[in-house]
Amino acid sequence: VEALLEARPPVFSFVFGIPRPQILEECRRRSIVTVGAATSVAEAVALERAGVDVVVATGMEAGGHRPSFLARAEDSLVGSFALTQLVARRVEVPVIAAGGIVCGRGIRAALTLGAGAAQLGTAFLACEESGASNLHRAQLFGEEAQHTVLTRAFTGRLARGLENRFTREWHSQLAQVAPYPMQSWFVSQLKAACAASGRSDLVSLWGGQIAPNLEHRSATTLMNSLIEELSV
């Protein structure tokens, strides 16, 4: 946190909760805009009351971890567009819609429903500039992308990714999953071996439910497409 405050970025975005009041106050003093993720109306209201500048309404369609912090993630599974409408009517701060958006039409829909902006994740994860492996990106454009699953098997926190052997075999053993981040550490020991052998059946391949609609493989073409679609 001290390093972040010293770096003084324009925006500080965070998940899994709300920073201490002293941290938010320091951000305000340094003109750092704070952005927090919510998976429910209660979380959005809590973020606003804490003084967070912008709320990201993160729907259950989104890939990666569910950033729930006031209730179990399994009890906070609201769709992006329903959540966006609910949150936008109950907080005064700007709302960013996230989850299930990969194109200009999705952004326009989010704006119509009360969001001030939209956040895209899987669409950029699929681009060659991302940190995803070649195998991961290939599967986001393949048949595998049609089947995503919410699971705690990889990290101990509920997250959405492509279904594979690992998620299927752990499905009946979820009671044995270690708490986050212990489970993540255990599973990480498999990553190097899987990468070396080109296997994708035992590693997490994060992706949202909208992945089958992906079209662009570079950030430049994706951004140009978004700008063009929103300019019509």
ChimeraX commands (.cxc) that place a marker at each C-alpha (Angstrom):
marker #1 position 0.00,0.00,0.00 radius 0.5
marker #1 position 2.84,2.39,0.82 radius 0.5
marker #1 position 4.39,1.69,-2.58 radius 0.5
marker #1 position 1.06,2.31,-4.31 radius 0.5
marker #1 position 0.57,5.62,-2.54 radius 0.5
marker #1 position 4.10,6.68,-3.38 radius 0.5
marker #1 position 3.61,5.75,-7.05 radius 0.5
marker #1 position 0.43,7.85,-7.02 radius 0.5
marker #1 position -1.41,6.19,-9.93 radius 0.5
marker #1 position -4.49,7.97,-11.32 radius 0.5
marker #1 position -6.68,5.04,-10.31 radius 0.5
marker #1 position -6.52,2.39,-7.56 radius 0.5
marker #1 position -8.82,-0.56,-8.36 radius 0.5
marker #1 position -9.28,-3.39,-5.85 radius 0.5
marker #1 position -11.31,-6.56,-5.15 radius 0.5
marker #1 position -12.22,-8.84,-2.22 radius 0.5
marker #1 position -13.27,-6.07,0.15 radius 0.5
marker #1 position -12.76,-2.45,1.17 radius 0.5
marker #1 position -9.41,-0.88,2.13 radius 0.5
marker #1 position -9.01,0.62,5.58 radius 0.5
marker #1 position -10.39,4.18,5.99 radius 0.5
marker #1 position -6.86,5.56,6.35 radius 0.5
marker #1 position -5.90,4.15,2.96 radius 0.5
marker #1 position -8.95,5.63,1.24 radius 0.5
marker #1 position -8.29,8.97,2.90 radius 0.5
marker #1 position -4.70,8.99,1.66 radius 0.5
marker #1 position -5.95,8.19,-1.84 radius 0.5
marker #1 position -8.32,11.16,-1.71 radius 0.5
marker #1 position -5.53,13.41,-0.44 radius 0.5
marker #1 position -3.36,12.37,-3.39 radius 0.5
marker #1 position -6.22,12.61,-5.92 radius 0.5
marker #1 position -6.17,8.86,-6.59 radius 0.5
marker #1 position -9.57,7.65,-7.80 radius 0.5
marker #1 position -10.65,4.48,-5.97 radius 0.5
marker #1 position -12.64,1.73,-7.69 radius 0.5
marker #1 position -14.10,-1.25,-5.81 radius 0.5
marker #1 position -15.84,-4.39,-7.04 radius 0.5
marker #1 position -19.31,-5.44,-5.83 radius 0.5
marker #1 position -21.33,-8.58,-6.51 radius 0.5
marker #1 position -24.45,-7.42,-4.66 radius 0.5
marker #1 position -26.36,-4.27,-3.80 radius 0.5
marker #1 position -25.19,-4.55,-0.19 radius 0.5
marker #1 position -21.55,-4.57,-1.26 radius 0.5
marker #1 position -22.08,-1.60,-3.59 radius 0.5
marker #1 position -23.71,0.40,-0.78 radius 0.5
marker #1 position -20.90,-0.55,1.61 radius 0.5
marker #1 position -18.30,0.66,-0.89 radius 0.5
marker #1 position -20.09,3.97,-1.36 radius 0.5
marker #1 position -20.50,4.51,2.38 radius 0.5
marker #1 position -16.78,3.88,2.85 radius 0.5
marker #1 position -16.03,6.70,0.43 radius 0.5
marker #1 position -15.00,4.66,-2.62 radius 0.5
marker #1 position -15.30,6.77,-5.78 radius 0.5
marker #1 position -16.56,4.20,-8.31 radius 0.5
marker #1 position -18.32,0.83,-8.00 radius 0.5
marker #1 position -17.83,-2.06,-10.44 radius 0.5
marker #1 position -21.02,-4.14,-10.63 radius 0.5
marker #1 position -19.55,-7.56,-11.35 radius 0.5
marker #1 position -22.05,-10.10,-12.63 radius 0.5
marker #1 position -21.86,-13.86,-12.31 radius 0.5
marker #1 position -21.09,-14.22,-16.03 radius 0.5
marker #1 position -17.61,-12.78,-15.55 radius 0.5
marker #1 position -14.50,-14.92,-15.78 radius 0.5
marker #1 position -12.02,-15.28,-12.95 radius 0.5
marker #1 position -12.64,-14.87,-9.24 radius 0.5
marker #1 position -15.90,-13.70,-7.75 radius 0.5
marker #1 position -14.91,-10.69,-5.63 radius 0.5
marker #1 position -17.71,-11.17,-3.06 radius 0.5
marker #1 position -16.89,-10.00,0.46 radius 0.5
marker #1 position -20.09,-9.58,2.51 radius 0.5
marker #1 position -21.63,-12.98,1.81 radius 0.5
marker #1 position -20.60,-16.30,0.29 radius 0.5
marker #1 position -19.88,-15.97,-3.41 radius 0.5
marker #1 position -22.39,-18.77,-4.03 radius 0.5
marker #1 position -25.06,-16.54,-2.47 radius 0.5
marker #1 position -24.12,-13.50,-4.54 radius 0.5
marker #1 position -24.67,-14.78,-8.08 radius 0.5
marker #1 position -26.55,-11.95,-9.76 radius 0.5
marker #1 position -26.34,-11.42,-13.53 radius 0.5
marker #1 position -24.44,-8.40,-14.82 radius 0.5
marker #1 position -27.32,-6.47,-16.29 radius 0.5
marker #1 position -29.68,-7.10,-13.38 radius 0.5
marker #1 position -26.95,-6.10,-10.92 radius 0.5
marker #1 position -26.08,-2.99,-12.91 radius 0.5
marker #1 position -29.69,-1.78,-12.78 radius 0.5
marker #1 position -30.07,-2.59,-9.09 radius 0.5
marker #1 position -26.84,-0.88,-8.09 radius 0.5
marker #1 position -27.26,2.18,-10.34 radius 0.5
marker #1 position -30.56,3.02,-8.61 radius 0.5
marker #1 position -29.15,2.69,-5.10 radius 0.5
marker #1 position -25.79,4.48,-5.14 radius 0.5
marker #1 position -24.85,7.99,-6.18 radius 0.5
marker #1 position -21.30,7.19,-7.30 radius 0.5
marker #1 position -20.61,6.13,-10.90 radius 0.5
marker #1 position -21.16,2.45,-11.74 radius 0.5
marker #1 position -19.08,0.32,-14.10 radius 0.5
marker #1 position -20.76,-2.80,-15.51 radius 0.5
marker #1 position -18.60,-5.94,-15.75 radius 0.5
marker #1 position -19.26,-9.49,-16.88 radius 0.5
marker #1 position -20.61,-10.85,-20.15 radius 0.5
marker #1 position -19.41,-7.94,-22.34 radius 0.5
marker #1 position -17.07,-8.36,-25.32 radius 0.5
marker #1 position -18.36,-5.89,-27.92 radius 0.5
marker #1 position -19.82,-2.45,-28.49 radius 0.5
marker #1 position -23.39,-3.76,-28.28 radius 0.5
marker #1 position -22.73,-5.03,-24.77 radius 0.5
marker #1 position -21.21,-1.72,-23.74 radius 0.5
marker #1 position -24.16,0.19,-25.18 radius 0.5
marker #1 position -26.58,-2.08,-23.32 radius 0.5
marker #1 position -24.72,-1.48,-20.05 radius 0.5
marker #1 position -24.87,2.29,-20.55 radius 0.5
marker #1 position -28.59,2.10,-21.31 radius 0.5
marker #1 position -29.18,0.24,-18.04 radius 0.5
marker #1 position -27.52,2.89,-15.90 radius 0.5
marker #1 position -23.79,2.19,-15.99 radius 0.5
marker #1 position -21.39,5.04,-16.66 radius 0.5
marker #1 position -18.89,2.69,-18.29 radius 0.5
marker #1 position -18.22,-0.97,-19.00 radius 0.5
marker #1 position -15.30,-3.20,-18.07 radius 0.5
marker #1 position -14.15,-6.01,-20.37 radius 0.5
marker #1 position -12.07,-8.91,-19.07 radius 0.5
marker #1 position -12.21,-12.06,-21.18 radius 0.5
marker #1 position -12.11,-10.03,-24.40 radius 0.5
marker #1 position -8.68,-8.66,-23.47 radius 0.5
marker #1 position -7.48,-11.91,-21.88 radius 0.5
marker #1 position -7.91,-13.52,-25.30 radius 0.5
marker #1 position -5.59,-10.97,-26.95 radius 0.5
marker #1 position -1.99,-11.83,-27.73 radius 0.5
marker #1 position -0.77,-8.97,-25.51 radius 0.5
marker #1 position -2.24,-10.54,-22.36 radius 0.5
marker #1 position -0.34,-12.74,-19.93 radius 0.5
marker #1 position -2.42,-15.79,-20.86 radius 0.5
marker #1 position -0.58,-18.74,-22.39 radius 0.5
marker #1 position -0.93,-19.57,-26.08 radius 0.5
marker #1 position -2.89,-22.68,-25.09 radius 0.5
marker #1 position -5.24,-20.66,-22.88 radius 0.5
marker #1 position -5.98,-18.14,-25.61 radius 0.5
marker #1 position -6.51,-20.88,-28.17 radius 0.5
marker #1 position -9.09,-22.57,-25.98 radius 0.5
marker #1 position -10.95,-19.29,-25.46 radius 0.5
marker #1 position -11.53,-19.35,-29.22 radius 0.5
marker #1 position -12.30,-23.08,-29.31 radius 0.5
marker #1 position -15.18,-25.37,-28.50 radius 0.5
marker #1 position -14.02,-25.48,-24.87 radius 0.5
marker #1 position -15.19,-21.87,-24.38 radius 0.5
marker #1 position -18.81,-22.99,-24.63 radius 0.5
marker #1 position -18.53,-24.71,-21.25 radius 0.5
marker #1 position -17.49,-22.59,-18.26 radius 0.5
marker #1 position -17.95,-23.48,-14.62 radius 0.5
marker #1 position -17.86,-21.78,-11.24 radius 0.5
marker #1 position -15.48,-23.68,-8.97 radius 0.5
marker #1 position -13.34,-23.36,-5.85 radius 0.5
marker #1 position -11.09,-26.22,-6.94 radius 0.5
marker #1 position -8.21,-24.12,-8.25 radius 0.5
marker #1 position -7.72,-21.51,-5.53 radius 0.5
marker #1 position -10.23,-22.02,-2.73 radius 0.5
marker #1 position -12.24,-18.99,-3.91 radius 0.5
marker #1 position -15.16,-19.28,-6.30 radius 0.5
marker #1 position -14.02,-18.47,-9.82 radius 0.5
marker #1 position -15.26,-18.99,-13.37 radius 0.5
marker #1 position -13.15,-20.74,-15.96 radius 0.5
marker #1 position -13.28,-23.30,-18.75 radius 0.5
marker #1 position -14.43,-26.72,-17.64 radius 0.5
marker #1 position -11.75,-29.41,-17.77 radius 0.5
marker #1 position -10.74,-32.68,-16.12 radius 0.5
marker #1 position -9.60,-30.90,-12.95 radius 0.5
marker #1 position -12.94,-29.14,-12.36 radius 0.5
marker #1 position -14.92,-32.27,-13.14 radius 0.5
marker #1 position -12.96,-34.57,-10.83 radius 0.5
marker #1 position -13.01,-32.07,-7.95 radius 0.5
marker #1 position -16.74,-31.45,-8.31 radius 0.5
marker #1 position -17.63,-34.29,-5.94 radius 0.5
marker #1 position -14.80,-33.45,-3.51 radius 0.5
marker #1 position -15.29,-29.73,-2.90 radius 0.5
marker #1 position -15.49,-30.32,0.86 radius 0.5
marker #1 position -11.80,-31.22,0.72 radius 0.5
marker #1 position -10.73,-27.98,-1.00 radius 0.5
marker #1 position -8.31,-26.01,1.18 radius 0.5
marker #1 position -9.14,-22.36,2.02 radius 0.5
marker #1 position -7.91,-19.55,-0.20 radius 0.5
marker #1 position -5.02,-19.03,-0.82 radius 0.5
marker #1 position -3.74,-22.42,0.38 radius 0.5
marker #1 position -5.54,-24.34,-2.37 radius 0.5
marker #1 position -4.03,-21.97,-4.92 radius 0.5
marker #1 position -0.52,-22.76,-3.65 radius 0.5
marker #1 position -1.09,-26.52,-3.81 radius 0.5
marker #1 position -2.49,-26.36,-7.34 radius 0.5
marker #1 position 0.23,-23.98,-8.55 radius 0.5
marker #1 position 2.72,-26.81,-8.22 radius 0.5
marker #1 position 1.04,-28.42,-11.25 radius 0.5
marker #1 position 1.35,-25.42,-13.53 radius 0.5
marker #1 position 4.98,-25.76,-14.58 radius 0.5
marker #1 position 4.64,-29.44,-15.39 radius 0.5
marker #1 position 1.44,-28.86,-17.37 radius 0.5
marker #1 position 2.98,-25.97,-19.28 radius 0.5
marker #1 position 6.02,-28.05,-20.16 radius 0.5
marker #1 position 3.88,-30.87,-21.51 radius 0.5
marker #1 position 1.29,-28.66,-23.21 radius 0.5
marker #1 position -1.56,-29.94,-21.04 radius 0.5
marker #1 position -4.62,-27.91,-20.17 radius 0.5
marker #1 position -6.63,-30.49,-18.23 radius 0.5
marker #1 position -5.14,-29.71,-14.80 radius 0.5
marker #1 position -4.73,-25.91,-14.85 radius 0.5
marker #1 position -7.09,-22.99,-14.47 radius 0.5
marker #1 position -8.17,-21.38,-17.73 radius 0.5
marker #1 position -10.20,-18.36,-16.67 radius 0.5
marker #1 position -12.92,-17.13,-18.99 radius 0.5
marker #1 position -16.42,-15.67,-18.88 radius 0.5
marker #1 position -19.66,-17.06,-20.25 radius 0.5
marker #1 position -19.50,-14.69,-23.23 radius 0.5
marker #1 position -16.26,-16.26,-24.53 radius 0.5
marker #1 position -17.93,-18.00,-27.50 radius 0.5
marker #1 position -18.57,-14.53,-28.97 radius 0.5
marker #1 position -14.90,-13.53,-28.97 radius 0.5
marker #1 position -13.68,-12.19,-32.31 radius 0.5
marker #1 position -10.42,-10.31,-31.84 radius 0.5
marker #1 position -6.94,-11.64,-31.08 radius 0.5
marker #1 position -5.12,-8.34,-30.58 radius 0.5
marker #1 position -5.83,-5.41,-28.28 radius 0.5
marker #1 position -5.48,-2.96,-31.15 radius 0.5
marker #1 position -8.13,-4.58,-33.33 radius 0.5
marker #1 position -10.40,-5.08,-30.30 radius 0.5
marker #1 position -10.17,-1.42,-29.28 radius 0.5
marker #1 position -10.67,-0.21,-32.85 radius 0.5
marker #1 position -13.76,-2.42,-33.15 radius 0.5
marker #1 position -15.21,-1.16,-29.86 radius 0.5
marker #1 position -14.68,2.46,-30.89 radius 0.5
marker #1 position -16.24,1.86,-34.30 radius 0.5
marker #1 position -19.27,0.05,-32.90 radius 0.5
marker #1 position -19.90,2.78,-30.34 radius 0.5
marker #1 position -19.53,5.52,-32.93 radius 0.5
marker #1 position -22.43,4.31,-35.08 radius 0.5
marker link #1:1,2 radius 0.2
marker link #1:2,3 radius 0.2
marker link #1:3,4 radius 0.2
marker link #1:4,5 radius 0.2
marker link #1:5,6 radius 0.2
marker link #1:6,7 radius 0.2
marker link #1:7,8 radius 0.2
marker link #1:8,9 radius 0.2
marker link #1:9,10 radius 0.2
marker link #1:10,11 radius 0.2
marker link #1:11,12 radius 0.2
marker link #1:12,13 radius 0.2
marker link #1:13,14 radius 0.2
marker link #1:14,15 radius 0.2
marker link #1:15,16 radius 0.2
marker link #1:16,17 radius 0.2
marker link #1:17,18 radius 0.2
marker link #1:18,19 radius 0.2
marker link #1:19,20 radius 0.2
marker link #1:20,21 radius 0.2
marker link #1:21,22 radius 0.2
marker link #1:22,23 radius 0.2
marker link #1:23,24 radius 0.2
marker link #1:24,25 radius 0.2
marker link #1:25,26 radius 0.2
marker link #1:26,27 radius 0.2
marker link #1:27,28 radius 0.2
marker link #1:28,29 radius 0.2
marker link #1:29,30 radius 0.2
marker link #1:30,31 radius 0.2
marker link #1:31,32 radius 0.2
marker link #1:32,33 radius 0.2
marker link #1:33,34 radius 0.2
marker link #1:34,35 radius 0.2
marker link #1:35,36 radius 0.2
marker link #1:36,37 radius 0.2
marker link #1:37,38 radius 0.2
marker link #1:38,39 radius 0.2
marker link #1:39,40 radius 0.2
marker link #1:40,41 radius 0.2
marker link #1:41,42 radius 0.2
marker link #1:42,43 radius 0.2
marker link #1:43,44 radius 0.2
marker link #1:44,45 radius 0.2
marker link #1:45,46 radius 0.2
marker link #1:46,47 radius 0.2
marker link #1:47,48 radius 0.2
marker link #1:48,49 radius 0.2
marker link #1:49,50 radius 0.2
marker link #1:50,51 radius 0.2
marker link #1:51,52 radius 0.2
marker link #1:52,53 radius 0.2
marker link #1:53,54 radius 0.2
marker link #1:54,55 radius 0.2
marker link #1:55,56 radius 0.2
marker link #1:56,57 radius 0.2
marker link #1:57,58 radius 0.2
marker link #1:58,59 radius 0.2
marker link #1:59,60 radius 0.2
marker link #1:60,61 radius 0.2
marker link #1:61,62 radius 0.2
marker link #1:62,63 radius 0.2
marker link #1:63,64 radius 0.2
marker link #1:64,65 radius 0.2
marker link #1:65,66 radius 0.2
marker link #1:66,67 radius 0.2
marker link #1:67,68 radius 0.2
marker link #1:68,69 radius 0.2
marker link #1:69,70 radius 0.2
marker link #1:70,71 radius 0.2
marker link #1:71,72 radius 0.2
marker link #1:72,73 radius 0.2
marker link #1:73,74 radius 0.2
marker link #1:74,75 radius 0.2
marker link #1:75,76 radius 0.2
marker link #1:76,77 radius 0.2
marker link #1:77,78 radius 0.2
marker link #1:78,79 radius 0.2
marker link #1:79,80 radius 0.2
marker link #1:80,81 radius 0.2
marker link #1:81,82 radius 0.2
marker link #1:82,83 radius 0.2
marker link #1:83,84 radius 0.2
marker link #1:84,85 radius 0.2
marker link #1:85,86 radius 0.2
marker link #1:86,87 radius 0.2
marker link #1:87,88 radius 0.2
marker link #1:88,89 radius 0.2
marker link #1:89,90 radius 0.2
marker link #1:90,91 radius 0.2
marker link #1:91,92 radius 0.2
marker link #1:92,93 radius 0.2
marker link #1:93,94 radius 0.2
marker link #1:94,95 radius 0.2
marker link #1:95,96 radius 0.2
marker link #1:96,97 radius 0.2
marker link #1:97,98 radius 0.2
marker link #1:98,99 radius 0.2
marker link #1:99,100 radius 0.2
marker link #1:100,101 radius 0.2
marker link #1:101,102 radius 0.2
marker link #1:102,103 radius 0.2
marker link #1:103,104 radius 0.2
marker link #1:104,105 radius 0.2
marker link #1:105,106 radius 0.2
marker link #1:106,107 radius 0.2
marker link #1:107,108 radius 0.2
marker link #1:108,109 radius 0.2
marker link #1:109,110 radius 0.2
marker link #1:110,111 radius 0.2
marker link #1:111,112 radius 0.2
marker link #1:112,113 radius 0.2
marker link #1:113,114 radius 0.2
marker link #1:114,115 radius 0.2
marker link #1:115,116 radius 0.2
marker link #1:116,117 radius 0.2
marker link #1:117,118 radius 0.2
marker link #1:118,119 radius 0.2
marker link #1:119,120 radius 0.2
marker link #1:120,121 radius 0.2
marker link #1:121,122 radius 0.2
marker link #1:122,123 radius 0.2
marker link #1:123,124 radius 0.2
marker link #1:124,125 radius 0.2
marker link #1:125,126 radius 0.2
marker link #1:126,127 radius 0.2
marker link #1:127,128 radius 0.2
marker link #1:128,129 radius 0.2
marker link #1:129,130 radius 0.2
marker link #1:130,131 radius 0.2
marker link #1:131,132 radius 0.2
marker link #1:132,133 radius 0.2
marker link #1:133,134 radius 0.2
marker link #1:134,135 radius 0.2
marker link #1:135,136 radius 0.2
marker link #1:136,137 radius 0.2
marker link #1:137,138 radius 0.2
marker link #1:138,139 radius 0.2
marker link #1:139,140 radius 0.2
marker link #1:140,141 radius 0.2
marker link #1:141,142 radius 0.2
marker link #1:142,143 radius 0.2
marker link #1:143,144 radius 0.2
marker link #1:144,145 radius 0.2
marker link #1:145,146 radius 0.2
marker link #1:146,147 radius 0.2
marker link #1:147,148 radius 0.2
marker link #1:148,149 radius 0.2
marker link #1:149,150 radius 0.2
marker link #1:150,151 radius 0.2
marker link #1:151,152 radius 0.2
marker link #1:152,153 radius 0.2
marker link #1:153,154 radius 0.2
marker link #1:154,155 radius 0.2
marker link #1:155,156 radius 0.2
marker link #1:156,157 radius 0.2
marker link #1:157,158 radius 0.2
marker link #1:158,159 radius 0.2
marker link #1:159,160 radius 0.2
marker link #1:160,161 radius 0.2
marker link #1:161,162 radius 0.2
marker link #1:162,163 radius 0.2
marker link #1:163,164 radius 0.2
marker link #1:164,165 radius 0.2
marker link #1:165,166 radius 0.2
marker link #1:166,167 radius 0.2
marker link #1:167,168 radius 0.2
marker link #1:168,169 radius 0.2
marker link #1:169,170 radius 0.2
marker link #1:170,171 radius 0.2
marker link #1:171,172 radius 0.2
marker link #1:172,173 radius 0.2
marker link #1:173,174 radius 0.2
marker link #1:174,175 radius 0.2
marker link #1:175,176 radius 0.2
marker link #1:176,177 radius 0.2
marker link #1:177,178 radius 0.2
marker link #1:178,179 radius 0.2
marker link #1:179,180 radius 0.2
marker link #1:180,181 radius 0.2
marker link #1:181,182 radius 0.2
marker link #1:182,183 radius 0.2
marker link #1:183,184 radius 0.2
marker link #1:184,185 radius 0.2
marker link #1:185,186 radius 0.2
marker link #1:186,187 radius 0.2
marker link #1:187,188 radius 0.2
marker link #1:188,189 radius 0.2
marker link #1:189,190 radius 0.2
marker link #1:190,191 radius 0.2
marker link #1:191,192 radius 0.2
marker link #1:192,193 radius 0.2
marker link #1:193,194 radius 0.2
marker link #1:194,195 radius 0.2
marker link #1:195,196 radius 0.2
marker link #1:196,197 radius 0.2
marker link #1:197,198 radius 0.2
marker link #1:198,199 radius 0.2
marker link #1:199,200 radius 0.2
marker link #1:200,201 radius 0.2
marker link #1:201,202 radius 0.2
marker link #1:202,203 radius 0.2
marker link #1:203,204 radius 0.2
marker link #1:204,205 radius 0.2
marker link #1:205,206 radius 0.2
marker link #1:206,207 radius 0.2
marker link #1:207,208 radius 0.2
marker link #1:208,209 radius 0.2
marker link #1:209,210 radius 0.2
marker link #1:210,211 radius 0.2
marker link #1:211,212 radius 0.2
marker link #1:212,213 radius 0.2
marker link #1:213,214 radius 0.2
marker link #1:214,215 radius 0.2
marker link #1:215,216 radius 0.2
marker link #1:216,217 radius 0.2
marker link #1:217,218 radius 0.2
marker link #1:218,219 radius 0.2
marker link #1:219,220 radius 0.2
marker link #1:220,221 radius 0.2
marker link #1:221,222 radius 0.2
marker link #1:222,223 radius 0.2
marker link #1:223,224 radius 0.2
marker link #1:224,225 radius 0.2
marker link #1:225,226 radius 0.2
marker link #1:226,227 radius 0.2
marker link #1:227,228 radius 0.2
marker link #1:228,229 radius 0.2
marker link #1:229,230 radius 0.2
marker link #1:230,231 radius 0.2
marker link #1:231,232 radius 0.2
view
